[in-house]
Amino acid sequence: MLDTEIVLNEFMVRYLSLVVADIAEAEMGEQPVAGFNPPRWILGHLAISTDLALRVGGRRFRCPKDWHRSFRRGSPATGSVAVTATKEQFLDAVTSGFAAARDVCRELPPAVAGRPHGIAFLADTPLQTVEHLLAHLLTTHLATHVGQLSSWRRFRGRAPIEPLTDPAT
């Protein structure tokens, strides 16, 4: 189930690694524009979003509770400084979290996929089922935040990321 979304997620997670590769640890909390989420918050938010995918798929959270408090939707970017994880720890949480979420999607029974997702703030959106929510978390949600990281890089004067190439070529 969700075969296309799984492929897109694998692509975006790989691209995310390229986008954050040249972000130094000392820059993780920097906001180049007022109100713009810094890399620390974005990576922490993406990590906890994988927990949401796991939860709707019937699995347990993997991220620490303080990450959920610091990086939840609507939390202030400045609140993320209390979390002492490194960029590599965040990136590992995102990467391994999405790998687990892809496994959830591969194993998702159709009866579960069609159930309401139960997320209150999404109740009045077109995203109504577990399948819709998983597809969103694996693709559009991730892409939005990778785009924010890309914008952060450009605001900081960095060059665009080179296109991904097939390692076999």
BAFI-3210 file (N, C-alpha, C; in Angstrom, 3 decimals, decimal comma, padded with zeros to 6 digits):
// residues 169
n [1|2|3|4|5|6|7|8|9|10|11|12|13|14|15|16|17|18|19|20|21|22|23|24|25|26|27|28|29|30|31|32|33|34|35|36|37|38|39|40|41|42|43|44|45|46|47|48|49|50|51|52|53|54|55|56|57|58|59|60|61|62|63|64|65|66|67|68|69|70|71|72|73|74|75|76|77|78|79|80|81|82|83|84|85|86|87|88|89|90|91|92|93|94|95|96|97|98|99|100|101|102|103|104|105|106|107|108|109|110|111|112|113|114|115|116|117|118|119|120|121|122|123|124|125|126|127|128|129|130|131|132|133|134|135|136|137|138|139|140|141|142|143|144|145|146|147|148|149|150|151|152|153|154|155|156|157|158|159|160|161|162|163|164|165|166|167|168|169]
n.u [000,840|000,441|002,601|003,742|004,015|005,857|008,160|008,522|008,985|011,393|013,080|012,861|013,861|016,481|017,229|016,858|019,043|021,135|020,456|020,832|023,482|025,626|025,059|026,161|026,702|026,634|024,916|022,380|020,268|019,734|017,905|017,413|015,545|013,087|010,845|011,121|011,474|014,190|016,823|017,096|014,527|012,957|014,019|013,567|010,784|010,113|011,074|009,315|007,006|007,225|006,665|003,936|003,024|003,725|002,078|-000,588|-000,462|-000,506|001,725|004,353|005,553|008,804|010,466|011,863|009,853|010,205|010,896|008,486|007,044|008,596|008,708|006,219|003,368|002,882|004,472|006,844|009,722|011,922|011,706|012,917|015,548|015,980|016,233|018,859|019,924|022,066|022,689|023,155|021,939|019,267|018,870|019,286|017,102|014,994|015,527|015,557|013,060|011,340|011,940|010,811|008,160|007,637|007,691|005,391|003,494|003,834|002,865|000,284|-003,006|-005,836|-008,299|-007,551|-006,325|-008,474|-009,786|-010,916|-008,503|-008,368|-007,165|-007,565|-007,101|-007,028|-009,535|-011,407|-010,395|-009,427|-007,994|-008,853|-008,651|-006,640|-004,890|-004,783|-003,558|-001,071|-000,006|000,247|002,071|004,353|004,937|003,885|003,963|006,594|008,001|007,307|008,652|011,301|011,609|011,515|013,942|015,656|015,130|016,063|018,800|019,355|018,723|020,851|022,865|023,857|024,628|022,379|021,273|022,807|021,314|019,931|021,659|021,844|023,600|024,836|025,603]
n.v [-001,183|002,299|002,624|004,461|006,768|005,850|005,566|008,260|009,358|008,084|009,279|012,010|011,944|011,264|013,521|015,472|014,920|015,903|018,603|019,477|018,971|020,868|022,536|023,892|022,811|024,950|026,669|025,683|026,749|029,181|031,952|033,322|035,105|036,940|035,038|032,816|029,340|027,706|025,362|023,392|023,285|022,539|020,008|018,612|018,749|017,308|014,822|014,174|014,038|011,639|009,948|010,382|009,193|006,566|006,136|006,300|004,082|002,102|001,714|002,403|005,583|006,911|009,054|011,232|012,476|015,208|016,228|016,120|018,054|020,343|020,582|020,441|021,127|024,537|025,266|027,501|028,552|029,227|027,666|025,306|025,248|024,090|021,403|019,225|017,740|016,770|017,835|015,534|013,598|014,426|014,153|011,409|010,476|011,389|010,055|007,277|007,196|007,739|005,481|003,496|004,376|003,974|001,199|000,724|001,609|-000,260|-002,537|-001,966|-002,808|-002,855|-002,317|-000,803|001,352|002,735|003,824|006,625|009,139|010,527|012,906|015,911|018,654|018,349|017,676|019,112|019,047|017,840|015,561|012,684|009,983|007,292|006,416|008,716|010,533|009,279|009,308|012,068|012,758|011,354|012,591|015,396|016,916|016,438|017,419|020,133|021,041|020,387|022,139|024,516|024,304|024,427|027,019|028,374|027,846|029,281|031,903|032,242|032,538|030,366|028,147|026,589|023,172|020,534|018,558|015,333|012,407|009,283|006,840|004,886|005,971]
n.w [000,000|-000,635|-002,399|-004,296|-002,712|-000,855|-002,447|-003,193|-000,655|000,069|-001,824|-001,034|001,612|001,139|-000,317|001,667|003,344|001,765|001,679|004,320|004,745|004,698|006,805|009,669|013,046|014,860|013,579|013,760|015,291|014,186|012,851|009,874|009,016|010,669|012,590|011,020|010,891|012,457|011,434|013,511|014,722|012,501|011,751|014,144|014,228|011,914|012,733|014,874|013,415|012,140|014,206|014,494|012,152|012,758|014,987|013,957|012,451|014,303|015,906|018,370|019,657|018,888|019,359|021,921|024,689|025,276|022,809|021,457|022,824|022,282|019,485|018,336|016,247|015,774|017,906|019,472|017,660|019,153|021,394|020,888|021,625|024,060|023,655|023,389|021,318|018,590|015,177|013,649|015,257|015,131|012,344|012,069|013,560|011,965|009,534|010,289|011,432|009,268|007,751|009,366|009,238|006,530|006,537|008,066|006,218|004,157|005,376|006,036|006,681|004,471|005,763|007,986|006,730|005,617|007,784|009,840|010,614|013,039|013,891|015,281|014,380|011,676|010,906|009,335|006,786|003,479|004,072|005,395|006,107|007,556|005,573|003,903|005,691|006,196|003,584|003,223|005,318|004,506|002,099|001,109|003,522|004,437|002,168|002,227|004,528|003,918|001,832|003,317|004,682|002,512|001,641|003,910|003,671|001,302|002,083|003,750|001,976|000,564|-002,175|-004,579|-004,163|-005,874|-008,481|-007,676|-008,526|-010,250|-008,570|-010,067|-012,432]
ca.u [000,000|001,154|003,880|004,290|004,392|007,078|009,260|008,727|009,581|012,802|013,755|012,918|014,751|017,835|017,443|017,006|020,434|021,959|020,098|021,380|024,889|026,553|024,589|027,016|026,019|026,448|023,859|021,122|019,224|019,689|016,757|017,864|014,418|012,248|009,724|011,464|011,920|015,588|017,003|016,843|013,088|012,429|014,404|012,839|009,386|010,029|011,261|008,087|005,964|007,322|005,953|002,514|002,799|003,782|000,914|-001,804|-000,253|-000,591|003,019|004,719|006,451|010,229|011,164|011,670|008,681|010,520|010,860|007,079|006,657|009,372|008,619|004,851|002,759|002,591|005,406|007,773|011,040|012,899|011,560|013,690|016,911|016,064|016,588|020,307|020,342|022,893|022,126|023,203|020,912|017,985|018,813|019,104|015,720|014,139|015,795|015,073|011,618|010,650|012,088|009,775|006,861|007,466|007,330|003,978|002,715|003,918|002,130|-001,009|-004,182|-006,821|-009,323|-006,967|-006,076|-009,712|-010,342|-010,617|-007,206|-008,575|-006,368|-008,584|-006,862|-007,203|-010,900|-012,122|-009,569|-009,649|-007,306|-009,819|-008,368|-005,267|-004,114|-004,552|-002,593|000,242|000,463|000,640|003,289|005,474|005,219|003,700|004,446|008,060|008,486|007,145|009,712|012,581|011,616|011,887|015,389|016,297|015,021|016,983|020,148|019,480|018,795|022,203|023,814|024,403|024,230|021,377|021,737|022,885|020,303|020,311|022,007|021,885|024,973|025,389|026,076]
ca.v [000,000|003,574|002,368|005,696|007,641|005,281|005,952|009,705|009,583|007,684|010,337|013,242|011,750|011,356|014,933|016,170|014,749|016,835|019,978|019,840|018,547|021,967|023,348|023,629|022,653|026,282|027,372|024,951|027,555|030,516|032,385|034,401|036,021|036,854|034,117|031,663|028,232|027,307|023,942|022,540|023,096|021,807|018,597|018,044|018,623|016,164|013,598|013,812|013,700|010,206|009,301|010,437|008,131|005,290|006,018|005,958|002,726|001,168|001,500|003,341|006,704|006,650|010,276|011,607|013,319|016,635|016,604|016,340|019,355|021,427|020,666|020,206|022,144|025,790|025,583|028,566|028,102|029,443|026,616|024,125|025,301|023,241|020,053|019,280|016,803|017,304|017,723|014,122|012,870|014,771|013,548|009,969|010,268|011,579|008,985|005,992|007,330|007,544|004,069|002,778|004,785|003,255|-000,175|000,773|001,719|-001,539|-003,563|-001,419|-003,512|-001,941|-001,911|000,265|002,490|003,464|004,394|008,034|009,266|010,987|014,092|016,960|019,857|018,007|017,182|019,827|019,076|016,653|014,402|012,106|008,606|006,939|006,414|010,118|011,134|008,692|009,838|013,459|012,806|010,838|013,375|016,853|017,505|016,381|018,315|021,510|021,374|020,366|023,429|025,547|024,184|024,922|028,484|028,796|027,815|030,367|033,136|032,288|032,768|029,130|027,788|025,523|021,787|019,898|017,510|013,970|011,575|007,839|006,492|003,958|006,702]
ca.w [000,000|-000,696|-003,078|-004,872|-001,612|-000,282|-003,344|-003,050|000,652|-000,002|-002,571|-000,239|002,763|000,575|-000,644|002,945|003,792|000,987|002,050|005,630|004,848|004,976|007,929|010,828|014,336|015,446|012,845|013,875|015,906|013,581|012,068|009,011|008,868|011,877|012,508|010,179|011,732|012,245|011,120|014,688|014,866|011,345|011,861|015,277|013,818|010,995|013,521|015,586|012,435|011,875|015,309|014,176|011,164|013,469|015,865|013,208|011,962|015,408|016,567|019,444|019,391|019,025|019,785|023,336|024,973|025,197|021,393|021,103|023,386|021,679|018,024|017,860|015,390|016,453|018,995|019,078|017,196|020,220|022,390|020,510|022,158|025,245|023,219|023,168|020,270|017,505|013,839|013,241|016,006|014,508|011,011|012,263|014,001|010,793|008,577|010,817|011,639|007,989|007,368|010,119|008,688|005,257|006,891|008,442|004,978|003,428|006,118|006,439|006,150|003,869|006,734|008,805|005,833|005,381|009,019|010,120|011,286|014,402|014,218|015,379|013,581|010,261|010,740|008,280|005,571|002,642|004,653|006,313|006,511|007,923|004,327|003,516|006,609|005,922|002,294|003,481|006,132|003,723|000,886|001,103|004,768|004,376|001,115|002,697|005,481|003,192|001,145|004,290|004,899|001,298|001,713|004,965|003,074|000,330|002,870|004,318|000,891|000,001|-003,541|-004,615|-004,121|-007,194|-008,622|-007,305|-009,675|-010,013|-008,224|-011,054|-013,628]
c.u [000,886|002,526|004,521|004,777|005,680|008,288|009,562|009,379|011,057|013,624|013,935|013,830|016,203|018,185|017,637|018,442|021,375|021,713|020,749|022,878|025,828|026,060|025,408|026,181|025,705|025,323|022,470|019,977|019,025|018,448|017,203|016,799|013,547|011,065|009,986|011,982|013,361|015,687|016,714|015,352|012,540|012,765|013,689|011,373|009,206|010,186|009,969|006,945|006,031|006,638|004,448|002,170|002,806|002,522|-000,339|-001,688|-000,214|000,721|003,276|005,611|007,897|010,980|010,907|010,476|008,999|010,588|009,421|006,584|007,323|009,110|007,219|004,382|002,426|003,528|006,385|009,141|012,089|012,821|012,427|015,096|017,080|016,456|018,055|020,804|021,186|022,162|022,092|022,166|019,518|017,843|018,617|017,670|014,750|014,293|015,242|013,567|010,840|010,815|011,026|008,380|006,601|007,099|005,853|003,119|002,708|003,026|000,697|-002,172|-005,181|-007,890|-008,821|-006,770|-007,318|-010,348|-010,071|-009,311|-007,320|-007,766|-007,292|-008,327|-006,956|-008,635|-011,636|-011,307|-009,926|-008,955|-008,208|-009,439|-006,920|-004,389|-003,801|-003,462|-001,192|000,824|000,968|001,962|004,514|005,860|005,089|004,191|005,971|008,597|008,374|008,309|011,108|012,707|011,971|013,388|016,161|016,264|015,966|018,396|020,345|019,524|020,179|023,276|024,415|023,846|023,143|022,043|021,763|021,821|020,837|020,624|021,988|023,312|025,628|025,936|027,307]
c.v [001,248|003,440|003,635|006,634|007,148|005,670|007,444|010,037|009,205|008,750|011,585|013,104|011,830|012,815|015,760|016,081|015,691|018,283|020,391|019,566|019,685|022,925|022,947|023,540|024,015|027,072|026,791|025,759|028,920|030,730|033,544|035,472|035,846|035,926|032,861|030,539|027,864|025,803|023,009|022,248|022,253|020,326|017,911|017,807|017,447|014,846|013,205|013,511|012,222|009,424|009,310|009,353|006,765|005,082|005,627|004,570|001,686|000,888|002,586|004,469|006,274|007,858|010,555|012,545|014,804|017,109|016,913|017,677|020,502|021,632|020,424|021,384|023,379|026,150|026,660|027,994|028,240|028,383|025,402|024,128|024,432|021,803|020,083|018,313|017,517|017,172|016,265|013,293|013,163|014,067|012,036|009,661|010,409|010,409|007,644|006,032|007,147|006,117|003,226|003,114|004,105|001,797|-000,258|000,786|000,410|-002,606|-003,151|-002,207|-002,505|-001,459|-000,779|001,519|003,347|004,074|005,893|008,131|009,788|012,194|015,314|018,146|019,600|017,583|017,842|019,975|017,870|015,398|013,784|010,734|008,435|006,959|007,828|010,742|010,585|009,217|011,266|013,520|012,347|011,738|014,879|017,530|017,550|017,374|019,780|021,909|021,272|021,661|024,572|025,508|024,693|026,453|029,038|028,873|029,008|031,729|033,324|032,399|031,528|028,876|026,717|024,144|021,255|018,808|016,151|013,188|010,124|007,468|005,561|004,686|007,517]
c.w [000,000|-001,377|-003,641|-003,775|-000,940|-001,131|-003,206|-001,713|000,653|-000,731|-001,710|000,979|002,298|000,251|000,631|003,446|003,050|001,414|003,365|005,756|005,237|006,063|009,157|012,100|014,964|014,779|013,078|014,479|015,264|012,720|011,177|008,767|010,109|011,637|011,680|011,073|011,417|011,955|012,296|014,827|013,718|011,433|013,030|014,950|012,858|011,752|014,227|014,622|012,064|012,994|015,064|013,154|011,835|014,310|015,084|012,581|013,063|016,123|017,609|018,933|019,598|019,596|021,266|023,512|024,860|023,745|020,978|021,651|022,627|020,189|017,474|017,000|016,225|017,589|018,535|018,689|018,291|021,302|022,107|021,096|023,401|024,900|022,789|022,092|019,215|016,171|013,400|013,989|015,457|013,165|011,108|012,685|012,831|009,833|009,061|011,058|010,351|007,475|008,080|009,592|007,338|005,510|007,297|007,181|004,195|004,066|006,450|005,838|005,564|004,850|007,627|007,953|005,637|006,612|009,114|010,914|012,715|014,825|014,135|014,445|012,076|009,932|009,574|007,003|004,706|003,176|005,721|006,851|006,958|006,668|003,855|004,380|006,362|004,616|002,467|004,248|005,340|002,553|001,117|002,378|004,767|003,353|001,522|003,596|004,869|002,392|002,075|004,563|003,692|001,266|002,765|004,405|002,133|001,025|003,468|003,237|000,262|-001,403|-003,493|-004,572|-005,555|-007,286|-008,190|-008,573|-009,259|-009,722|-009,247|-012,282|-013,338]
res [m|l|d|t|e|i|v|l|n|e|f|m|v|r|y|l|s|l|v|v|a|d|i|a|e|a|e|m|g|e|q|p|v|a|g|f|n|p|p|r|w|i|l|g|h|l|a|i|s|t|d|l|a|l|r|v|g|g|r|r|f|r|c|p|k|d|w|h|r|s|f|r|r|g|s|p|a|t|g|s|v|a|v|t|a|t|k|e|q|f|l|d|a|v|t|s|g|f|a|a|a|r|d|v|c|r|e|l|p|p|a|v|a|g|r|p|h|g|i|a|f|l|a|d|t|p|l|q|t|v|e|h|l|l|a|h|l|l|t|t|h|l|a|t|h|v|g|q|l|s|s|w|r|r|f|r|g|r|a|p|i|e|p|l|t|d|p|a|t]
***
